[in-house]
Amino acid sequence: MGASALVARFTVNNPSLGSLCRAERLLTRTMEYHSSYSDGSNRKRLFPMAQSNLQPAILSVDKLTKQYGTFRALDECDLKVYENSIFGLLGPNGSGKTTLIRCLLGYLQPTSGRASVQELDCCTQSLLVRQRVGYLPAEPKLFRMMRGRDCIDFFTSMHPRGSKTAAMRYADRLALDLSRRVAFMSTGMRRKLSICCVLGCPSPLMILDEPTENLDPSVRFTVIDLIQEIHQQGSTVVLCSHILSEIESLCDQVGVLRQGKIVRTARLDEVRTTHLLRAEMGPEGGPGGGLNDLPGGIRILETKNQSVTLELAGTIDAYCNWISQSGLRNIRLELVGLRGLYDQYHHPDGIPSKETRQSMEHQSTDEVL
């Protein structure tokens, strides 16, 4: 069944979809751009992958601010995501992730600042931006009276890069029953269907917000495999997730969002070699001592009374001489890891100890924040 027939059929059967004329206008407006983005050859070969030594920014955010009265949901947010990468966006609820995504897609107009996708302005060229972006929202809305296969047919027909064959293949791998109506699907089944619809429209930039939420562990692994596959085909992926193990297994770079600002970006390979040094300061480590003349790669994270917490980037060998001459006592070294990086900015008590982090991780095998 084609997209036009689906619009007519389900607009009549479900008044919540709006008028038939409105739905047809939406379909026509979207399909007008089909020819400019997809010819016969490009539908199979999506787009050339970026060279490893040349990675231009596919997504650029410059001092983006969104203000509601006196409250700033985004506060001069800066971000760059480079082509052919998987970028993990971390932050608790209310940190501004959804607001940022909506500004990128042109659903919200920012108060100030600029955002662009492939050098297209997200405000003034939002329709062209959405043609280049595949978006899975945290709470996707599906037509309740449609069957699963009709949802796939509808969404892949609407998108200029849509492939019903690919979406059906993903549904098969996720063991999704496409004969059911959405109204009679479980929460997990609806999430699977949403994933199939989005991944069936592969785009240069894929924004996936909590893609494995409400899924069984075995299905999560399959979804992770699918995300890796679309990345290997040339898509750049922005992944929002509270499950740190997913971010660590998929992403090569992460950004931490706090109160509407990107407060830290880091490569995962750097995070894996970064250590925390906890120690007590001796006479040489106090004011005027060694801590005022730190070598490159060391940051002071916290000082409390005579205790100090430092972050050491890179291998420990590079800092052995400095540590031995610093006058620090009772030195403890810990690998930071992704949870440690996150907790530096979002743990209520500051930087937790290694024992505290391990206790938190044992509470959930999935490392859900």
Backbone torsions as a table, in degrees:
resi	resn	phi	psi	omega
1	MET	NA	130.6	-178.2
2	GLY	-77.2	170.1	-177.3
3	ALA	-64.4	-39.8	-178.1
4	SER	-63.0	-43.4	179.5
5	ALA	-64.7	-37.6	179.3
6	LEU	-65.2	-41.3	178.3
7	VAL	-58.8	-47.8	-178.2
8	ALA	-63.9	-45.4	-175.0
9	ARG	-64.6	-46.9	-172.2
10	PHE	-87.9	-14.8	170.7
11	THR	-72.2	-36.7	178.1
12	VAL	-70.0	-43.9	-175.6
13	ASN	-76.7	-21.2	-176.4
14	ASN	-133.5	96.4	-176.2
15	PRO	-60.6	-20.8	-178.5
16	SER	-66.2	-13.7	179.7
17	LEU	-77.0	-12.9	-178.9
18	GLY	97.4	-173.1	-176.3
19	SER	-74.1	155.1	178.9
20	LEU	-63.8	-41.8	-178.9
21	CYS	-62.3	-40.4	180.0
22	ARG	-64.8	-42.3	179.7
23	ALA	-65.0	-39.6	179.9
24	GLU	-67.6	-37.0	177.6
25	ARG	-64.0	-40.6	178.2
26	LEU	-62.0	-43.6	179.5
27	LEU	-63.4	-45.9	-178.4
28	THR	-62.4	-42.9	-178.8
29	ARG	-63.2	-38.4	-179.9
30	THR	-70.9	-43.5	-174.5
31	MET	-74.3	-14.7	176.9
32	GLU	-60.3	-26.9	-177.1
33	TYR	-92.6	0.0	-176.0
34	HIS	-61.3	-46.0	-175.4
35	SER	-67.7	-29.0	-177.8
36	SER	-78.2	-12.2	-177.6
37	TYR	-114.9	-18.4	-170.8
38	SER	-144.7	117.1	166.9
39	ASP	-109.1	-175.7	-174.0
40	GLY	-58.1	-38.3	-176.7
41	SER	-77.9	-35.0	-173.7
42	ASN	-74.2	-16.3	-179.0
43	ARG	-72.6	-23.6	177.4
44	LYS	-94.3	-45.0	176.5
45	ARG	-97.8	110.1	-167.6
46	LEU	-65.5	-63.1	-178.9
47	PHE	-169.1	152.9	-176.4
48	PRO	-64.1	141.1	177.9
49	MET	-76.2	145.7	179.9
50	ALA	-70.3	144.3	176.3
51	GLN	-70.4	146.9	-176.7
52	SER	-62.5	-29.9	-178.4
53	ASN	-93.0	-4.8	177.9
54	LEU	-131.7	100.5	-176.3
55	GLN	-126.2	85.7	176.0
56	PRO	-68.4	157.9	179.9
57	ALA	-76.1	121.5	175.2
58	ILE	-83.3	-27.2	179.7
59	LEU	-129.3	127.2	-178.5
60	SER	-133.9	128.2	178.6
61	VAL	-124.3	126.0	-175.0
62	ASP	-127.1	106.9	176.1
63	LYS	50.7	44.7	-177.8
64	LEU	-76.0	127.7	-178.4
65	THR	-130.4	133.5	173.2
66	LYS	-129.4	118.8	-173.3
67	GLN	-120.7	134.3	173.6
68	TYR	-115.9	99.7	-174.6
69	GLY	64.8	-120.7	177.8
70	THR	-94.1	-5.2	-177.9
71	PHE	-93.6	131.4	178.7
72	ARG	-105.2	107.0	175.5
73	ALA	-72.0	-35.1	171.4
74	LEU	-125.7	135.8	-174.0
75	ASP	-128.4	89.8	-179.9
76	GLU	49.2	54.5	-177.4
77	CYS	-76.4	131.6	177.5
78	ASP	-121.2	135.5	-178.0
79	LEU	-161.6	142.8	171.2
80	LYS	-134.0	131.8	174.3
81	VAL	-119.7	127.7	-173.0
82	TYR	-96.2	151.9	-177.5
83	GLU	-58.3	148.5	175.9
84	ASN	60.7	34.8	176.9
85	SER	-124.2	165.5	170.5
86	ILE	-117.9	113.2	-174.2
87	PHE	-106.6	126.6	178.0
88	GLY	-97.2	125.1	179.3
89	LEU	-104.6	114.3	-175.2
90	LEU	-109.1	143.4	176.6
91	GLY	167.7	145.4	179.0
92	PRO	-72.2	173.3	175.5
93	ASN	-60.1	134.6	-179.7
94	GLY	90.5	2.8	-178.8
95	SER	-83.3	-13.6	176.7
96	GLY	114.4	7.8	-177.2
97	LYS	-61.8	-50.6	-177.1
98	THR	-65.1	-39.7	177.4
99	THR	-61.5	-42.4	178.8
100	LEU	-61.3	-46.0	-179.0
101	ILE	-63.2	-42.4	-179.3
102	ARG	-65.2	-34.1	175.2
103	CYS	-68.5	-37.6	179.6
104	LEU	-64.0	-34.8	-177.5
105	LEU	-90.1	-0.6	178.7
106	GLY	81.7	10.4	177.8
107	TYR	-77.3	-25.7	176.0
108	LEU	-124.1	142.3	174.7
109	GLN	-93.4	122.2	-180.0
110	PRO	-69.1	155.0	175.6
111	THR	-68.9	-39.6	177.3
112	SER	-158.6	171.2	-178.9
113	GLY	90.7	-178.2	-175.2
114	ARG	-143.8	145.2	173.3
115	ALA	-135.6	143.7	-179.0
116	SER	-143.9	149.5	173.7
117	VAL	-123.9	122.0	-174.5
118	GLN	49.4	43.6	177.8
119	GLU	65.0	16.1	173.8
120	LEU	-99.4	130.4	-178.2
121	ASP	-68.7	128.7	-175.2
122	CYS	-71.5	-16.0	177.8
123	CYS	-92.3	-54.8	-173.1
124	THR	-84.2	-17.2	-179.2
125	GLN	-127.9	40.6	-172.0
126	SER	-64.3	-34.9	179.6
127	LEU	-65.5	-42.3	177.0
128	LEU	-65.5	-35.5	177.2
129	VAL	-62.8	-45.9	-178.2
130	ARG	-65.8	-24.2	175.1
131	GLN	-67.3	-21.4	-176.2
132	ARG	-105.6	3.2	-175.0
133	VAL	-124.9	134.7	167.9
134	GLY	-104.2	128.5	-171.2
135	TYR	-128.4	123.9	172.1
136	LEU	-108.7	106.9	179.9
137	PRO	-74.3	163.0	179.3
138	ALA	-65.8	-32.5	178.9
139	GLU	-127.8	79.2	-177.0
140	PRO	-68.0	147.6	178.0
141	LYS	-107.6	122.9	179.6
142	LEU	-118.4	155.0	178.8
143	PHE	-73.0	114.4	-170.5
144	ARG	-64.1	-30.5	-176.5
145	MET	-87.8	-6.8	177.4
146	MET	-79.8	149.7	167.6
147	ARG	-82.3	162.9	-176.7
148	GLY	-57.5	-44.1	-178.0
149	ARG	-66.2	-31.2	178.8
150	ASP	-72.8	-34.7	175.2
151	CYS	-61.4	-44.4	178.8
152	ILE	-62.3	-44.5	179.5
153	ASP	-60.6	-43.8	-177.3
154	PHE	-64.5	-52.6	-173.6
155	PHE	-70.7	-39.1	179.1
156	THR	-70.7	-28.5	176.4
157	SER	-73.6	-29.4	-179.2
158	MET	-75.7	-29.0	-173.7
159	HIS	-92.9	135.8	-177.2
160	PRO	-63.3	-21.2	178.4
161	ARG	-106.7	11.7	-174.7
162	GLY	-66.4	142.1	177.2
163	SER	-133.6	105.1	178.9
164	LYS	-62.4	-37.5	-179.9
165	THR	-60.3	-45.6	179.7
166	ALA	-64.8	-42.8	-179.6
167	ALA	-63.5	-40.0	177.6
168	MET	-65.8	-35.1	178.1
169	ARG	-66.4	-40.1	176.8
170	TYR	-64.3	-39.9	178.6
171	ALA	-61.5	-37.9	178.3
172	ASP	-65.6	-40.8	-179.3
173	ARG	-69.2	-27.7	178.3
174	LEU	-91.3	4.9	178.9
175	ALA	54.1	48.3	-177.4
176	LEU	-97.7	128.5	177.1
177	ASP	-80.9	105.4	-176.1
178	LEU	-84.9	-2.4	179.9
179	SER	-83.5	-14.8	-179.4
180	ARG	-78.4	149.6	170.3
181	ARG	-77.5	150.6	-178.0
182	VAL	-58.5	-37.2	-178.2
183	ALA	-60.5	-24.7	-177.3
184	PHE	-106.6	13.3	176.7
185	MET	-91.5	149.5	173.5
186	SER	-73.9	170.2	179.1
187	THR	-60.5	-41.7	178.8
188	GLY	-65.2	-38.9	178.6
189	MET	-65.7	-38.7	177.7
190	ARG	-65.3	-37.3	177.0
191	ARG	-64.4	-42.3	177.1
192	LYS	-60.1	-44.6	-178.9
193	LEU	-62.9	-41.2	178.4
194	SER	-62.3	-41.3	178.9
195	ILE	-61.9	-43.9	179.7
196	CYS	-62.1	-42.6	-179.4
197	CYS	-64.2	-39.6	-177.2
198	VAL	-76.1	-48.1	-179.2
199	LEU	-68.7	-21.4	174.9
200	GLY	-74.9	-3.6	175.5
201	CYS	-121.4	64.8	-174.0
202	PRO	-63.2	133.3	-174.3
203	SER	-133.0	164.5	177.6
204	PRO	-55.8	-36.6	178.6
205	LEU	-123.7	125.0	177.8
206	MET	-114.8	122.3	177.7
207	ILE	-109.6	114.4	-174.8
208	LEU	-117.8	113.6	-177.4
209	ASP	-102.4	110.2	-179.1
210	GLU	51.7	59.7	-175.1
211	PRO	-67.4	-23.7	-176.3
212	THR	-105.8	11.9	-179.9
213	GLU	-64.9	138.3	178.4
214	ASN	67.0	20.9	178.2
215	LEU	-109.1	149.6	175.6
216	ASP	-65.8	154.6	-179.2
217	PRO	-54.8	-41.7	-178.9
218	SER	-65.5	-37.0	178.6
219	VAL	-70.3	-33.6	177.5
220	ARG	-58.2	-43.3	-179.7
221	PHE	-62.4	-38.6	178.0
222	THR	-64.7	-41.9	178.6
223	VAL	-63.1	-40.4	177.2
224	ILE	-60.4	-41.8	177.1
225	ASP	-61.2	-41.0	-179.8
226	LEU	-65.2	-39.3	178.1
227	ILE	-63.8	-40.9	177.4
228	GLN	-63.4	-36.4	-179.5
229	GLU	-66.7	-45.2	-179.3
230	ILE	-67.6	-30.1	175.5
231	HIS	-67.2	-41.4	179.0
232	GLN	-66.2	-25.1	177.5
233	GLN	-80.4	-6.4	174.6
234	GLY	122.0	-2.1	-179.2
235	SER	-81.1	141.6	167.2
236	THR	-89.8	135.4	-173.1
237	VAL	-119.7	131.1	167.8
238	VAL	-108.5	118.0	-172.9
239	LEU	-114.7	121.4	173.5
240	CYS	-105.0	124.0	-178.2
241	SER	-157.0	146.7	172.2
242	HIS	-92.6	-1.8	-178.4
243	ILE	-96.6	103.1	-171.7
244	LEU	-66.0	-30.8	179.5
245	SER	-63.5	-33.1	176.5
246	GLU	-67.8	-43.9	179.1
247	ILE	-60.9	-43.8	-178.1
248	GLU	-66.5	-35.6	-177.1
249	SER	-80.3	-22.5	-173.9
250	LEU	-107.4	-40.7	-165.5
251	CYS	-88.6	151.9	171.3
252	ASP	-108.6	-7.5	175.7
253	GLN	-151.5	147.1	-179.8
254	VAL	-131.8	154.7	173.2
255	GLY	-131.1	138.3	-179.8
256	VAL	-104.7	122.2	-178.9
257	LEU	-103.0	128.5	-180.0
258	ARG	-141.0	121.5	178.2
259	GLN	50.1	44.2	174.5
260	GLY	82.1	6.5	179.4
261	LYS	-125.2	144.2	168.8
262	ILE	-80.3	105.7	-174.7
263	VAL	-92.0	-13.5	180.0
264	ARG	-161.9	134.9	167.5
265	THR	-124.6	145.7	-177.7
266	ALA	-157.7	148.9	172.8
267	ARG	-81.1	144.4	-177.6
268	LEU	-64.6	-35.2	179.0
269	ASP	-66.4	-29.9	175.4
270	GLU	-73.1	-38.8	179.4
271	VAL	-61.8	-37.8	-177.4
272	ARG	-69.2	-20.1	179.5
273	THR	-108.0	5.3	179.5
274	THR	-87.9	137.4	-178.4
275	HIS	-119.5	152.8	167.1
276	LEU	-100.2	135.1	175.1
277	LEU	-114.8	117.1	176.7
278	ARG	-109.4	133.3	-176.2
279	ALA	-159.3	172.1	172.4
280	GLU	-108.0	138.9	-176.8
281	MET	-83.9	130.5	172.0
282	GLY	-87.6	-172.3	179.9
283	PRO	-58.0	-35.6	-179.2
284	GLU	-75.8	-16.1	-177.1
285	GLY	-96.3	1.0	-179.2
286	GLY	-83.3	-161.1	179.4
287	PRO	-57.4	130.7	-177.7
288	GLY	82.9	-2.1	-177.8
289	GLY	-95.1	-153.3	-171.6
290	GLY	-65.2	-28.1	-176.7
291	LEU	-71.7	-12.9	176.9
292	ASN	-89.5	-1.2	-179.5
293	ASP	-135.0	63.1	-174.4
294	LEU	-80.1	141.2	174.0
295	PRO	-70.9	162.7	177.9
296	GLY	-60.8	141.6	-179.6
297	GLY	98.0	-4.7	179.2
298	ILE	-114.4	131.3	176.4
299	ARG	-123.7	142.2	172.9
300	ILE	-84.8	118.5	-180.0
301	LEU	-94.5	-36.1	-174.0
302	GLU	-158.8	136.5	171.3
303	THR	-129.3	134.5	-178.4
304	LYS	-148.5	114.7	-173.6
305	ASN	55.5	-118.0	179.2
306	GLN	-100.4	5.1	-179.1
307	SER	-95.0	149.3	180.0
308	VAL	-142.5	144.6	174.3
309	THR	-122.6	124.0	-178.7
310	LEU	-117.0	151.8	172.7
311	GLU	-109.6	126.1	-178.2
312	LEU	-113.4	114.6	179.9
313	ALA	-88.9	134.4	178.6
314	GLY	94.5	-166.2	-176.1
315	THR	-77.1	150.3	-178.7
316	ILE	-66.6	-31.2	-176.5
317	ASP	-54.2	-33.0	-176.7
318	ALA	-69.0	-16.2	-175.4
319	TYR	-113.6	3.7	-174.6
320	CYS	-59.5	-45.6	-178.7
321	ASN	-62.4	-43.2	-179.3
322	TRP	-65.1	-42.4	-179.3
323	ILE	-61.0	-42.6	-177.5
324	SER	-66.6	-24.0	-177.9
325	GLN	-104.7	2.3	-172.7
326	SER	-80.9	-18.5	-176.3
327	GLY	82.2	7.1	178.2
328	LEU	-75.4	146.4	-178.9
329	ARG	-124.8	161.4	178.8
330	ASN	50.5	53.4	-174.7
331	ILE	-78.6	133.2	173.4
332	ARG	-128.3	133.5	179.8
333	LEU	-112.7	135.5	179.4
334	GLU	-137.2	139.7	170.2
335	LEU	-68.9	136.0	-177.4
336	VAL	-72.5	-59.1	-175.1
337	GLY	70.7	173.8	-176.3
338	LEU	-68.4	-39.6	179.0
339	ARG	-63.8	-40.7	178.0
340	GLY	-62.2	-40.1	177.4
341	LEU	-62.3	-44.4	180.0
342	TYR	-63.5	-44.2	-176.0
343	ASP	-68.0	-21.8	176.3
344	GLN	-59.1	-28.0	-174.7
345	TYR	-112.5	-17.8	-172.9
346	HIS	-128.4	-5.0	177.6
347	HIS	-74.6	133.2	-174.5
348	PRO	-62.9	-26.1	-178.3
349	ASP	-104.7	23.7	-179.3
350	GLY	84.2	-137.8	-175.4
351	ILE	-91.4	109.7	-179.2
352	PRO	-72.3	158.1	177.5
353	SER	-74.4	170.0	178.5
354	LYS	-60.4	-40.6	-179.0
355	GLU	-64.6	-39.7	178.7
356	THR	-65.1	-42.4	179.7
357	ARG	-63.9	-41.1	179.3
358	GLN	-64.4	-38.8	177.6
359	SER	-63.4	-40.6	178.0
360	MET	-64.2	-40.9	-177.3
361	GLU	-68.9	-33.8	-179.1
362	HIS	-71.3	-18.8	178.4
363	GLN	-69.3	-21.7	-178.9
364	SER	-148.2	121.8	178.9
365	THR	-68.7	-17.7	-179.6
366	ASP	-92.8	-2.9	-180.0
367	GLU	55.4	48.4	178.3
368	VAL	-80.3	129.5	-179.4
369	LEU	-71.4	NA	NA
